[in-house]
Amino acid sequence: MATLTITARGQVTFKKEVLKHLGVKPGERIALELLPGGRGILKAAKPSGSIDGFIGILAGRTKKVASIEEINATTAQSWAGRR
């Protein structure tokens, strides 16, 4: 069991092993669900994304720009024969 020390400002610092176990990195969030009896459940918070973030995720990774015709042809070829 990991033990954390509370500062005078009411803050705690999680050890690297705890953060690794939770799967969180610097800048990410942790969710705490408070339970009766002074207990709580701690887990990595699910990131809330936006459509703008999704659209821009690949921006600048390639110089090639596909035309709508190329996109349609590739899509049709990829799904050909599938039901």
Rosetta blueprint (number, residue, H / E / L):
1 M L
2 A L
3 T L
4 L L
5 T L
6 I E
7 T L
8 A L
9 R L
10 G L
11 Q L
12 V E
13 T L
14 F L
15 K L
16 K H
17 E H
18 V H
19 L H
20 K H
21 H H
22 L H
23 G L
24 V L
25 K L
26 P L
27 G L
28 E L
29 R L
30 I E
31 A E
32 L E
33 E E
34 L E
35 L E
36 P H
37 G H
38 G H
39 R E
40 G E
41 I E
42 L E
43 K E
44 A E
45 A L
46 K L
47 P L
48 S L
49 G L
50 S L
51 I H
52 D H
53 G H
54 F H
55 I H
56 G H
57 I H
58 L H
59 A L
60 G L
61 R L
62 T L
63 K L
64 K L
65 V L
66 A L
67 S L
68 I H
69 E H
70 E H
71 I H
72 N H
73 A H
74 T H
75 T H
76 A H
77 Q H
78 S H
79 W H
80 A L
81 G L
82 R L
83 R L
